[in-house]
Amino acid sequence: MRAARFHSYGAPDVLVIEDAPEPHADEASVRIRVHATSVNPIDVLLRAGRLAPFLPLPLPAIPGRDAVGVVDEIGPGVTDTRVGDVVFGLGGISDTTAEFAVLTAWSRVPTGWTTAQAAAAGLASATAAAVIEALGDLKGRTFLVEGASGAVGSAAAAFALAAGATVIGTGRESNHAYLESLGVLATTYGPGLAGRVQALAPGGVDAALHSAPSDSLPDLVDIVGDTSRVVTVIDDQGAARLGVRKVDARNDSALLQYAAALGQEGLYLPRVDHELSLADIVEAHTLAENGSGKVVITQP
């Protein structure tokens, strides 16, 4: 099969398109013929070798954590999926940007999503759903999302709104119209955040999510006033220092099915900023590494 691979850690230009062995469905997994994948922050960190000391990859490695495509193999123990189903989901740590990929968590694609949106939903929605799960019932609560215009932040905002929360979200001013279209009360990030949030929520904030690569985690703790009601998906060290929960995605089909159900109701539309072809894998990783928004790689 054709796949993107890297034979050594480094900059995006270590990525090449070449032939690679086909994977096959194993116990409790399905194989898909991939239609599209997305580039997530972990893909960039793994390719660059920044996680190699504690998460080394066998090289050459295929990048990619999530994908969407058509099921063409079903492993033992799978009873709720058939060959021909169009699904999105999660593969291994790094293995989906290829002609075929094996998923160990998946859900059918909602009818209202494009292929690119389904590709963008896998890791982002699983992470956001895990955040909402960790925070519990948000109905009638005020929820602050630092980095609400990103893939995880916008998913968490959508899920919280669907749960009946009031959502305040930070982002660049150029993203405020997008946030407001979701129903989010938009504000900027940076110094003075507490004052801006207080103006939007005089009654206070009940919970917060840190989903942007910023040093604002202590500010979120001060705003909420309760470390148990603040989660981060970015800052492991800050979480340990402050006593805040660090939430990660896990390969759990229930998380993806939750996202898909909201998508089917029109309450969650995954964000896509760039669509490129597999041949443009170097550019795709360059855009993602530079913080240019959610990048999706489509297959022929």
Protein Blocks (a to p, Z undefined) as FASTA:
>chain_A
ZZdddfbgcdfklpccdddddddddehiacdddfbdcddfklmmmmnopmmmmmccdddd
dedjbdcdddfbdcehiakbcehiacdddddfbocbcfbdcdfbdcdddfkbcfklmmmm
mmmmmmmmmmmmmnopaehiacddehilbmklmmmmmmmmmnopacdddddfklmmmmmm
nopacddedehklmmmmmmmmnopfbdcdfbdcfklmmmmmmnopaklcccfkbmmlmmm
nopacddddddfklmmmmmmmmmnopaccddfbdcdfklmmmmmmmmmnonajaddddZZ
